[in-house]
Amino acid sequence: MTKTLPISALVYYLAMLLLGLYFAFAAVQGPSGILRRVQLEAETDQLTRERDALQAQVAEMRNLTRRLSDDYLDIDLLDERARDVLGLVRADELVVR
C-alpha cells in the first residue's frame, strides 16, 4: 500500500519551493543583489581612477599657475608661453609645418 501526500501538503511544498526560488533570484539579480554589488564595485574603481587622474591634472595646473605668478618666475615656461601666444621664434630655430 503506497501512501500519498494530501493536496494541502503538495500546495505547501510548492509554495515553499516558489518562495525559495524567488528569494534566490532576488539575492542574485535584485537591486541589492550580488550582480549589482559587483557592478557598483567596478563603477567605484573606474570613478576612483578618474578622480585620481583629475587630481593629477589639478596639481599640474596649480604648479603651472604658480610658476607663472609674480612671486615665482620660470624663464623656460615664460618663454614657452610667449612663443605659443605670440607665435615668436628665435633666429637660430627652424619652423616645420
C-alpha positions, 0 to 999 in steps of 0.5 A, a space after each residue: 500500500 503506497 501512501 500519498 501526500 494530501 493536496 494541502 501538503 503538495 500546495 505547501 511544498 510548492 509554495 515553499 519551493 516558489 518562495 525559495 526560488 524567488 528569494 534566490 533570484 532576488 539575492 542574485 539579480 535584485 537591486 541589492 543583489 550580488 550582480 549589482 554589488 559587483 557592478 557598483 564595485 567596478 563603477 567605484 574603481 573606474 570613478 576612483 581612477 578618474 578622480 585620481 587622474 583629475 587630481 593629477 591634472 589639478 596639481 599640474 595646473 596649480 604648479 603651472 599657475 604658480 610658476 607663472 605668478 609674480 612671486 615665482 618666475 620660470 624663464 623656460 615656461 615664460 618663454 614657452 608661453 610667449 612663443 605659443 601666444 605670440 607665435 615668436 621664434 628665435 633666429 637660430 630655430 627652424 619652423 616645420 609645418 
